[in-house]
Amino acid sequence: MSLPEPAPFTFAALDGLCFAAARGRLRPLPDHAYRLQALGPVLELERLSASGLLPQPSRAGWLALEDVAALSDALGQGRTIWTCRQRHTGFLRMRPAQPEDGSEAQTEETGFKLEAQRAAGAVGFPRKLAAQLVGAFEEIQCNVYDHSGASASGLAAYRATARRFEFAVSDGGRGVLASLRSCPDYAHLTDHGAALVLMLKDGVSRYGKGTSHGNGFRDLFRGLANMNGELRFRSGDQAVTIDGVNPRSMPATTSEKVPLVGFVASVICSL
C-alpha cells in the first residue's frame, strides 16, 4: 500500500495547524506529512514557534524542508548570516540598530543584498527587476529597524527558484498595532487588521502624518508592479494578503489568525 503524497506546506496549511493546536485538537502528524511549498510559511512557523504552539521548522518531523533544510539548520545553529549560491537562498539576522555606513555590519548587510540580487538574476530575472526586488526587500527590512522596537530579533531571508523570487522578513517586536498607537495620530486604533491595512497606505507610520516617513510600501508596490505578486503581512491576530499582477491596484484581504508576537512579511514574485 503506497503512502499518501505529502501536502504542500502553504499559509492555509500553517493557519489550519495553528488553529488546531490552539484548540488542543492537533493530532500527531506522520513524518513528511507536508512538503516545502514556499519560504514564507516556514519563516512564519519559525516566528510562531517562539510561543511553543508549534515546533521550529528544523524540529517538525512532519515538514519536509527540502532545499531550505540547510537554511533551517543554519538558523538552528545561531548563525548570523548564511547564504548558499547553489540553492539560491540565504538569511541575515538583524542588529540592535541599523548599521552605520562603512561599518563591518553595513558591509555584511550589503553583501547579503548583493547575494539576494545575484540569486534573482540566476533564476531569470533581468538585472533591473532583480534590483527592484531587492530594493523592496530592503524597504521592509528597514521597517523592522524603524518600528519594531526589537530589531535584534529581526530576520531577513530569500529564496529563488525557476523564474520565481521570494523573500520574508520577520521580527519579535511590538507589532504593527502597538507601533502605530505610539503616535497620537493613530492612538484610536484597536484592531490588528485595521492597523495592517493602514500601514500599507502612503505616509502612515508611528512618526505621524505629514512627515517624510511611511512611504516604504509605496516603493514596494511600485517595484512589484507587473510581476505576479503574492504578499502576506502578519501581526497580532490578523493577516493581510494581496494577490495579483499589480499588487498596488489589488484589494487587501484581512483574516483572523492565531496571535503572533511581532511582524512577518512574505513576498513572492514570478515572471
NUZAMI-293347 format. One line per field, with one value per residue (C-alpha): x, y, z. Coordinates in Angstrom, 2 decimals. Layout:
N
u: c(X	...)
v: c(Y	...)
w: c(Z	...)
% end
This chain:
271
u: c(0.00	1.53	1.82	-0.14	1.71	2.90	0.62	2.16	3.03	1.12	-0.07	-3.51	-1.94	0.01	-3.10	-5.03	-2.32	-2.17	-5.92	-5.96	-3.05	-4.63	-7.84	-5.96	-7.12	-3.87	-3.29	0.20	1.33	3.31	6.82	6.84	3.08	3.87	6.49	8.06	5.97	7.40	9.78	7.18	5.23	8.50	9.68	6.26	6.39	9.83	8.30	5.22	7.41	8.53	5.12	5.53	2.34	4.19	7.80	10.61	10.79	14.02	12.27	8.99	9.38	6.10	7.64	10.00	12.11	13.86	16.03	15.70	16.79	20.33	18.96	16.87	19.87	21.96	19.21	19.18	22.94	22.53	24.37	24.26	24.41	24.20	23.92	24.09	24.65	23.96	20.45	19.91	18.86	20.10	19.25	20.54	19.91	19.45	21.28	20.04	20.35	20.66	24.35	26.18	27.77	31.24	30.80	31.53	27.83	26.85	29.35	27.81	24.25	25.35	26.96	23.80	21.65	24.07	23.77	19.97	20.13	22.52	20.09	17.19	19.31	20.38	16.76	15.83	15.05	16.58	19.09	16.68	13.86	16.26	17.43	13.81	13.00	15.96	15.04	11.57	13.24	15.36	12.32	10.62	13.85	14.28	10.78	11.97	14.76	12.41	9.26	9.60	11.36	13.24	15.32	17.80	15.01	14.72	15.35	15.52	15.60	15.29	14.88	14.98	13.70	12.96	11.61	10.43	11.92	10.59	11.66	10.44	11.20	10.16	10.70	9.57	8.84	5.77	3.80	2.13	-0.80	1.34	3.80	1.11	-0.67	2.52	1.70	-1.22	-2.50	-3.29	-3.96	-7.60	-6.72	-7.78	-7.67	-4.60	-6.23	-7.07	-3.51	-2.05	-4.23	-3.39	0.32	0.19	-1.04	1.31	2.53	1.41	3.93	4.48	6.19	2.81	1.15	2.91	6.39	8.74	8.19	5.73	6.36	8.25	5.31	4.59	8.09	7.49	4.34	6.00	8.87	6.50	4.24	3.75	5.15	2.81	2.99	1.74	2.08	1.17	1.64	1.09	0.88	-1.16	-4.23	-4.61	-3.09	-3.44	-2.94	-2.66	-2.50	-2.32	-0.24	-0.11	-0.35	-0.83	-4.21	-5.42	-7.62	-6.16	-7.92	-7.89	-8.44	-8.21	-5.33	-3.80	-1.98	1.63	4.11	5.84	5.53	6.10	6.09	6.24	6.52	6.65	7.14	7.11	7.99)
v: c(0.00	3.31	6.17	9.37	12.16	14.97	18.02	21.38	23.49	26.64	29.52	27.88	24.68	26.61	28.52	25.26	23.66	26.76	26.82	23.08	23.43	26.45	24.45	21.38	19.36	18.89	15.19	13.72	14.08	11.46	12.26	14.38	14.91	18.29	19.33	22.71	24.96	28.42	30.15	32.44	29.78	28.32	31.71	32.37	28.96	29.91	33.04	31.21	28.55	31.16	30.77	26.99	26.40	24.60	23.37	25.09	24.03	22.09	20.07	19.50	15.96	16.34	19.00	18.06	21.20	20.04	22.84	25.08	22.34	23.74	27.25	25.94	24.08	27.26	29.14	26.46	26.82	30.52	31.73	35.50	35.32	32.39	32.20	29.38	30.22	26.65	26.72	30.48	31.07	32.79	34.68	37.53	38.16	41.87	44.10	46.06	49.21	49.91	49.62	52.84	53.44	52.00	49.67	45.97	45.24	47.50	45.72	42.41	43.61	44.98	41.68	39.84	42.01	41.50	37.74	38.07	40.10	37.58	34.77	36.57	37.07	33.42	32.22	34.51	37.98	40.79	42.93	45.88	43.70	41.88	45.23	46.34	43.15	43.55	47.23	46.15	43.58	46.36	48.62	46.03	45.25	48.96	48.99	46.47	48.84	51.84	50.46	47.09	48.22	44.91	44.93	42.45	39.86	40.63	38.04	38.56	35.62	34.96	32.01	31.87	29.06	28.87	32.31	32.95	35.03	35.16	36.93	37.15	39.49	38.87	40.25	39.54	43.18	45.10	44.56	46.97	47.97	48.95	50.74	52.92	53.52	55.06	58.04	60.30	60.28	56.57	56.15	55.35	52.07	48.91	46.26	44.50	44.09	47.78	48.63	46.33	47.81	51.34	50.51	49.86	53.37	56.19	58.44	56.20	55.42	55.84	59.17	60.68	62.33	64.94	63.55	62.06	58.60	55.91	55.74	52.46	50.36	52.72	51.95	48.26	48.15	50.17	47.69	44.73	46.19	43.94	40.93	38.25	39.33	37.34	39.35	38.50	40.72	39.22	40.82	40.14	38.05	39.18	38.69	40.85	39.25	40.85	38.75	39.92	41.02	44.56	44.44	48.22	48.00	44.85	44.98	43.74	40.82	40.68	37.46	36.37	34.14	32.70	35.53	36.12	38.32	40.76	41.05	38.83	39.94	37.46	38.35	36.07	37.35	35.29	36.02)
w: c(0.00	-1.07	1.38	0.70	-1.07	1.25	1.18	0.20	3.24	2.37	4.55	4.59	5.92	8.56	9.64	9.97	12.10	14.33	14.94	15.68	18.11	19.83	20.38	21.60	18.59	16.73	16.23	15.83	12.24	10.32	9.13	5.98	6.03	4.46	1.93	1.27	-0.95	-0.23	2.16	3.78	5.71	7.01	8.33	9.84	11.54	12.89	14.45	15.78	17.40	19.96	21.64	21.89	19.93	17.13	16.85	14.99	11.34	11.93	14.66	12.83	11.55	9.69	7.42	4.58	4.20	1.02	-0.41	2.68	5.10	5.16	5.80	8.70	10.13	9.96	11.80	14.48	14.85	15.64	12.54	11.98	8.20	5.81	2.02	-0.49	-4.16	-5.26	-3.75	-4.27	-0.68	2.46	5.63	7.75	11.44	12.02	14.51	17.55	15.43	11.72	10.81	10.06	6.67	6.47	9.44	9.32	9.87	6.96	4.73	5.78	5.01	1.64	0.77	1.75	-0.53	-3.41	-2.92	-2.99	-6.21	-7.73	-6.84	-8.55	-11.66	-11.67	-11.98	-14.85	-13.50	-15.60	-13.73	-13.29	-11.92	-9.62	-8.23	-7.71	-5.84	-3.52	-3.07	-1.91	0.36	1.88	2.44	4.63	6.45	7.24	8.76	11.34	12.39	12.43	14.04	15.77	18.93	18.80	15.64	17.13	16.78	13.07	10.39	6.63	4.20	0.47	-1.87	-5.66	-7.86	-11.59	-12.61	-9.04	-6.23	-2.69	0.45	4.02	6.90	10.50	13.97	17.53	18.39	19.46	16.27	13.87	16.10	19.09	16.84	15.24	18.57	19.95	17.71	18.77	15.17	15.47	19.19	18.39	16.65	18.47	15.75	14.34	10.94	10.62	11.65	8.99	6.25	7.37	7.43	3.67	2.90	1.89	4.69	7.56	10.30	14.03	13.24	12.38	9.43	7.35	7.94	5.38	6.85	5.81	2.08	2.02	0.92	-1.98	-3.23	-2.55	-4.68	-7.43	-7.52	-7.68	-10.38	-13.40	-11.58	-10.26	-6.64	-3.67	-0.46	3.14	6.16	9.60	13.05	16.16	15.40	11.79	8.35	5.25	1.85	-1.59	-4.76	-8.33	-11.27	-9.89	-6.06	-5.80	-7.54	-5.78	-2.66	0.59	2.26	6.06	8.02	11.64	12.72	15.87	17.69	16.69	18.55	16.22	12.45	9.42	5.78	2.92	-0.78	-3.82	-7.37	-10.55	-14.14)
% end
